[in-house]
Amino acid sequence: MINYTRMRVVIQRVTRASVEINGKIKSEIGNGLLVLVGIEDRDTDEDIEWLSNKIVNMRIFPDENDVMNLSVKDTNGDIIVVSQFTLQASTKKGNRPSYIKASKHDFAIPMYEKFCARVAYDLGKPIGTGEFGADMKVSLLNDGPTTIWMDTQNKE
């Protein structure tokens, strides 16, 4: 049986995050979410819509009682989305990860752009991004730490 992963994300609640490319800041936020996304060829627009909705409405920010009860949208937080093909790594055999499930540029770039556009739409304001295929330096201060991994194949 072949195990298809579909779109994967790692969501990190941050007090600040930035993406630097060639020594210049491309995106920078304060409180919000840093979202790393790995795209696979079986990803669909439905995956994008489901993930985006979950991300912007996920209640992982503290309320007045310090209970994780607010979303990034509720807190007027910001989001940076960074493409990361290594999230599709298979480590089943040997010690060198295989990235065979990661989409190639011709499929991944349009899907990444659609995903970013959908997140911005669902958030109700522009988001920060990385640059697909660039050598990026991603900095963050994880708040909590709160880190959540999601896969559209396992919609729990």
Backbone bond lengths (Angstrom), bond angles and torsions (degrees), N, CA, C in turn:
res aa  C-N    CA-C-N  psi(-1)  N-CA   C-N-CA  omega(-1)  CA-C   N-CA-C  phi
1 M - - - 1.451 - - 1.532 109.89 -
2 I 1.303 116.92 130.03 1.454 122.12 178.70 1.525 108.81 -85.40
3 N 1.312 116.55 133.51 1.459 121.65 -179.85 1.531 109.19 -102.13
4 Y 1.330 116.14 102.86 1.454 120.20 177.80 1.517 109.13 -89.44
5 T 1.313 116.65 134.42 1.453 120.07 -174.58 1.516 113.64 -92.42
6 R 1.265 116.83 -34.73 1.463 122.32 -171.43 1.516 111.67 65.63
7 M 1.311 115.75 -165.55 1.460 121.72 -174.27 1.523 110.68 -65.55
8 R 1.325 115.47 132.34 1.462 121.81 178.45 1.520 109.29 -120.22
9 V 1.326 115.35 143.72 1.458 119.83 173.90 1.524 109.80 -135.63
10 V 1.320 114.65 150.07 1.454 122.58 167.66 1.525 104.92 -118.08
11 I 1.330 114.88 122.91 1.463 121.93 -176.99 1.520 107.41 -109.31
12 Q 1.325 116.83 124.93 1.455 120.84 178.93 1.523 109.58 -122.45
13 R 1.330 115.08 124.26 1.462 119.92 174.56 1.522 106.36 -76.46
14 V 1.333 116.02 127.95 1.463 120.41 -173.87 1.520 111.49 -129.71
15 T 1.340 115.02 154.84 1.457 119.87 169.66 1.523 109.27 -94.40
16 R 1.359 115.48 -18.44 1.465 120.97 170.67 1.516 108.25 -164.17
17 A 1.331 115.08 151.50 1.464 121.72 176.98 1.517 108.56 -156.32
18 S 1.328 115.25 153.06 1.465 119.92 177.44 1.516 110.01 -152.20
19 V 1.317 114.52 158.55 1.459 122.89 174.75 1.518 107.16 -124.52
20 E 1.328 115.18 125.09 1.467 121.65 179.75 1.529 108.58 -115.81
21 I 1.332 115.43 134.69 1.461 122.01 177.29 1.517 107.79 -130.76
22 N 1.322 116.20 125.11 1.465 122.26 -179.07 1.528 112.46 52.27
23 G 1.321 116.63 41.58 1.457 121.50 176.48 1.515 115.20 78.91
24 K 1.352 118.15 3.65 1.464 121.50 -179.98 1.527 109.96 -119.69
25 I 1.334 115.27 139.02 1.462 120.71 178.28 1.531 108.83 -71.51
26 K 1.345 115.94 121.81 1.470 121.90 177.06 1.521 110.40 -89.38
27 S 1.353 115.76 -42.72 1.462 121.83 -179.65 1.517 108.97 -145.23
28 E 1.329 114.63 149.27 1.462 120.11 -178.85 1.519 108.70 -154.19
29 I 1.343 116.22 135.05 1.462 120.52 177.77 1.521 110.30 -136.23
30 G 1.320 114.46 163.79 1.461 121.74 169.19 1.523 107.55 -96.08
31 N 1.325 116.78 -127.16 1.464 120.23 -179.98 1.522 111.58 -60.86
32 G 1.322 114.90 134.02 1.455 119.15 178.48 1.506 112.00 161.73
33 L 1.338 114.69 -144.48 1.452 121.62 -176.50 1.525 111.21 -128.44
34 L 1.312 115.05 138.15 1.456 122.23 167.22 1.516 105.17 -104.21
35 V 1.325 116.96 121.76 1.457 122.05 -177.29 1.523 108.56 -117.09
36 L 1.330 115.99 118.52 1.459 122.38 174.60 1.519 106.58 -97.79
37 V 1.341 117.82 131.85 1.462 120.69 -175.49 1.529 110.87 -127.48
38 G 1.330 115.27 132.57 1.456 122.50 175.22 1.513 109.25 -115.50
39 I 1.326 116.62 128.09 1.466 122.07 -173.15 1.526 110.28 -108.17
40 E 1.334 114.56 139.92 1.450 123.31 179.76 1.520 108.52 -122.68
41 D 1.321 118.44 153.60 1.462 121.84 -173.95 1.525 115.11 -60.09
42 R 1.302 118.73 -21.39 1.465 121.12 -179.73 1.532 112.73 -86.81
43 D 1.320 117.99 0.37 1.462 120.73 -179.45 1.523 110.66 -65.00
44 T 1.323 114.61 147.50 1.460 120.89 -177.33 1.523 109.97 -130.68
45 D 1.324 115.29 171.46 1.456 120.60 174.50 1.526 110.70 -61.90
46 E 1.336 117.42 -32.13 1.469 120.70 176.76 1.524 110.99 -63.29
47 D 1.349 116.83 -38.98 1.466 120.46 177.07 1.525 110.07 -62.04
48 I 1.320 115.87 -43.60 1.468 121.09 179.70 1.529 110.17 -60.13
49 E 1.320 116.81 -49.10 1.465 120.78 -178.07 1.524 111.45 -62.35
50 W 1.341 117.16 -44.76 1.458 121.06 -179.04 1.525 111.06 -62.13
51 L 1.351 116.02 -49.52 1.460 120.36 -178.85 1.521 112.11 -62.55
52 S 1.314 116.65 -46.43 1.459 120.45 -178.82 1.524 110.84 -58.63
53 N 1.313 116.27 -46.46 1.460 120.62 179.47 1.528 111.17 -60.83
54 K 1.326 116.77 -43.28 1.462 120.61 178.93 1.532 110.64 -63.16
55 I 1.318 116.83 -43.77 1.464 121.26 -176.07 1.528 111.51 -63.38
56 V 1.315 117.54 -51.00 1.468 119.27 -174.89 1.528 112.93 -73.61
57 N 1.330 117.56 -19.91 1.466 120.29 -178.24 1.530 113.97 -107.80
58 M 1.335 117.67 -1.50 1.458 121.18 -179.50 1.525 110.09 -65.73
59 R 1.313 116.08 126.13 1.467 121.55 -175.36 1.524 109.75 -88.07
60 I 1.329 115.47 85.94 1.465 120.97 -178.52 1.530 112.60 -125.86
61 F 1.330 116.24 12.18 1.465 120.91 176.32 1.524 108.79 -108.01
62 P 1.328 117.35 144.67 1.466 120.15 -176.14 1.531 112.79 -72.68
63 D 1.340 114.53 143.21 1.459 120.44 173.42 1.536 108.43 -91.51
64 E 1.326 117.25 -167.93 1.470 121.33 -177.14 1.532 112.62 -63.92
65 N 1.342 117.27 -18.17 1.463 121.59 178.38 1.533 111.85 -100.59
66 D 1.324 116.30 12.86 1.460 123.55 -179.82 1.535 112.79 62.36
67 V 1.328 115.60 31.41 1.461 122.53 175.96 1.531 107.18 -105.41
68 M 1.342 117.07 134.82 1.473 120.02 177.98 1.517 108.29 -66.87
69 N 1.323 115.23 97.41 1.453 121.12 -173.01 1.530 112.87 -139.85
70 L 1.336 116.74 0.31 1.465 120.93 -177.78 1.525 110.52 -120.50
71 S 1.313 115.60 150.69 1.467 121.39 177.19 1.525 110.06 -95.98
72 V 1.315 115.78 169.64 1.464 120.61 175.55 1.535 109.46 -60.39
73 K 1.310 115.72 -34.42 1.466 120.94 177.89 1.531 110.65 -66.57
74 D 1.340 116.32 -42.96 1.467 121.33 179.14 1.526 111.96 -61.83
75 T 1.329 116.99 -34.34 1.468 121.45 -175.75 1.527 112.42 -92.37
76 N 1.340 117.11 2.10 1.463 122.52 -175.84 1.535 110.74 57.95
77 G 1.332 115.52 32.78 1.458 120.66 178.61 1.520 111.95 -76.29
78 D 1.306 114.96 173.77 1.457 121.83 -179.33 1.524 110.28 -112.06
79 I 1.325 115.00 167.03 1.463 121.19 -179.95 1.523 109.81 -135.96
80 I 1.326 115.39 138.70 1.467 122.45 166.89 1.523 106.61 -117.01
81 V 1.334 117.01 131.17 1.462 122.52 176.11 1.524 108.14 -113.06
82 V 1.343 115.51 126.47 1.460 122.15 -178.26 1.527 109.30 -123.84
83 S 1.322 116.98 128.35 1.459 120.23 176.12 1.527 108.95 -71.87
84 Q 1.342 115.20 137.64 1.456 119.40 -179.69 1.528 109.35 -148.04
85 F 1.335 115.51 92.75 1.458 120.78 -176.80 1.522 112.41 -61.31
86 T 1.330 117.91 -23.48 1.463 120.48 -177.70 1.528 112.49 -67.34
87 L 1.330 118.23 -12.97 1.465 120.21 174.57 1.521 111.39 -66.83
88 Q 1.331 116.94 -17.93 1.460 121.26 178.88 1.529 111.38 -92.23
89 A 1.316 117.95 11.63 1.463 121.84 -177.29 1.525 111.69 -61.59
90 S 1.326 114.44 139.73 1.453 121.12 171.16 1.526 106.51 -107.61
91 T 1.320 115.66 126.69 1.463 120.42 -178.22 1.530 111.15 -116.20
92 K 1.309 116.03 20.28 1.458 121.68 -175.38 1.525 113.00 -63.46
93 K 1.326 117.16 -44.36 1.464 120.40 -176.88 1.525 110.55 -114.37
94 G 1.315 116.32 138.37 1.456 121.79 173.90 1.515 113.35 66.24
95 N 1.323 114.28 -166.11 1.461 121.39 -177.99 1.518 113.70 -110.33
96 R 1.319 116.99 -1.71 1.458 120.62 178.10 1.522 108.31 -106.41
97 P 1.336 118.14 116.12 1.467 120.22 -179.18 1.525 111.57 -60.67
98 S 1.323 114.88 146.09 1.460 121.69 174.68 1.532 107.83 -102.99
99 Y 1.319 114.93 137.65 1.471 119.79 179.85 1.523 110.88 -113.17
100 I 1.316 116.80 25.87 1.458 121.71 -175.63 1.527 112.52 -61.88
101 K 1.341 117.89 -27.66 1.464 121.21 -179.71 1.533 112.67 -79.88
102 A 1.317 117.26 -17.33 1.467 120.34 -179.94 1.527 109.67 -69.76
103 S 1.310 116.21 135.20 1.464 121.25 -179.21 1.513 112.13 -67.38
104 K 1.318 114.72 150.09 1.465 121.50 174.33 1.530 108.19 -80.25
105 H 1.337 115.17 166.16 1.466 121.69 -174.96 1.527 114.19 -52.39
106 D 1.325 118.31 -42.47 1.466 120.35 -173.33 1.527 112.73 -62.71
107 F 1.318 117.90 -28.44 1.465 121.28 176.19 1.533 110.94 -96.02
108 A 1.321 115.82 -43.18 1.465 120.94 -171.76 1.525 113.49 -67.51
109 I 1.327 118.10 -41.49 1.472 119.91 -176.96 1.530 111.90 -60.97
110 P 1.347 119.25 -50.48 1.474 118.00 178.26 1.542 112.60 -61.79
111 M 1.327 116.71 -36.41 1.469 119.25 178.68 1.530 111.03 -67.75
112 Y 1.317 116.87 -41.19 1.464 121.00 177.25 1.536 109.98 -61.33
113 E 1.319 116.28 -45.03 1.465 120.14 179.78 1.522 111.61 -63.82
114 K 1.340 117.25 -40.19 1.470 121.06 176.72 1.527 110.62 -63.76
115 F 1.332 115.48 -42.06 1.455 120.33 179.99 1.528 110.52 -61.90
116 C 1.323 117.09 -47.03 1.471 121.30 179.12 1.525 110.89 -61.03
117 A 1.332 116.59 -43.48 1.462 120.41 179.64 1.528 111.04 -63.01
118 R 1.318 116.31 -40.11 1.468 120.27 -179.26 1.532 111.08 -68.62
119 V 1.332 116.88 -41.28 1.467 119.68 178.05 1.530 110.00 -61.60
120 A 1.328 116.89 -44.51 1.469 120.58 178.44 1.533 110.74 -61.24
121 Y 1.322 116.34 -42.21 1.464 121.07 178.95 1.534 110.67 -62.19
122 D 1.339 115.64 -49.01 1.468 119.67 -178.68 1.524 112.18 -67.09
123 L 1.326 117.42 -32.84 1.463 121.36 177.90 1.526 111.20 -75.08
124 G 1.321 116.20 -28.37 1.462 120.74 179.13 1.514 113.97 87.85
125 K 1.344 116.17 15.69 1.464 120.06 177.44 1.527 108.75 -163.69
126 P 1.327 116.61 165.01 1.476 119.77 -179.86 1.525 111.61 -61.05
127 I 1.325 115.03 151.30 1.463 120.98 176.51 1.525 108.94 -118.16
128 G 1.319 116.05 165.11 1.452 121.27 173.15 1.520 109.22 -88.71
129 T 1.313 116.45 156.25 1.460 120.87 178.66 1.513 109.90 -139.98
130 G 1.308 113.40 167.65 1.452 120.66 167.44 1.518 106.97 -92.82
131 E 1.318 116.02 -154.94 1.462 121.32 175.95 1.521 107.16 -133.91
132 F 1.311 115.91 118.43 1.453 120.88 -174.69 1.530 110.75 -54.76
133 G 1.313 116.48 127.88 1.460 122.40 176.44 1.517 115.49 81.89
134 A 1.327 118.00 -6.06 1.467 120.82 -178.79 1.531 110.08 -80.46
135 D 1.321 115.35 157.51 1.463 121.45 171.51 1.521 106.34 -82.35
136 M 1.311 115.84 102.19 1.460 121.26 -173.64 1.521 110.39 -106.09
137 K 1.313 115.20 147.35 1.453 122.58 171.16 1.530 105.88 -110.57
138 V 1.326 115.52 111.82 1.460 121.32 -176.77 1.521 108.13 -104.34
139 S 1.320 116.02 123.67 1.463 122.02 178.08 1.512 108.56 -115.01
140 L 1.343 115.83 145.36 1.447 119.00 177.94 1.515 110.15 -157.60
141 L 1.305 114.22 155.57 1.447 121.88 169.32 1.522 104.64 -117.76
142 N 1.335 115.36 101.96 1.457 121.75 -177.21 1.520 108.41 -69.78
143 D 1.314 116.44 128.05 1.454 123.19 -176.82 1.518 109.70 -96.17
144 G 1.307 117.13 114.73 1.458 120.89 177.06 1.524 113.23 131.07
145 P 1.300 120.91 -67.73 1.468 128.30 -4.73 1.532 111.30 -71.78
146 T 1.306 114.66 141.83 1.461 121.05 176.82 1.515 107.65 -125.23
147 T 1.323 115.95 112.40 1.464 123.04 -179.62 1.522 108.19 -135.51
148 I 1.326 115.90 128.34 1.461 121.48 -177.56 1.519 108.82 -128.37
149 W 1.325 115.45 134.83 1.458 123.04 178.74 1.525 107.72 -107.88
150 M 1.341 117.00 134.60 1.471 121.09 178.32 1.524 109.66 -136.02
151 D 1.310 114.56 149.05 1.456 123.55 -179.48 1.521 106.53 -136.86
152 T 1.322 118.87 127.65 1.453 120.28 -176.41 1.522 112.70 -68.91
153 Q 1.315 118.29 -14.62 1.457 121.05 175.54 1.528 110.49 -73.33
154 N 1.318 116.95 -25.54 1.471 122.68 -178.09 1.529 109.54 -118.42
155 K 1.306 116.61 75.46 1.463 121.24 -176.32 1.525 110.13 -79.87
156 E 1.330 115.14 75.66 1.461 121.03 -178.97 1.511 110.60 -84.36
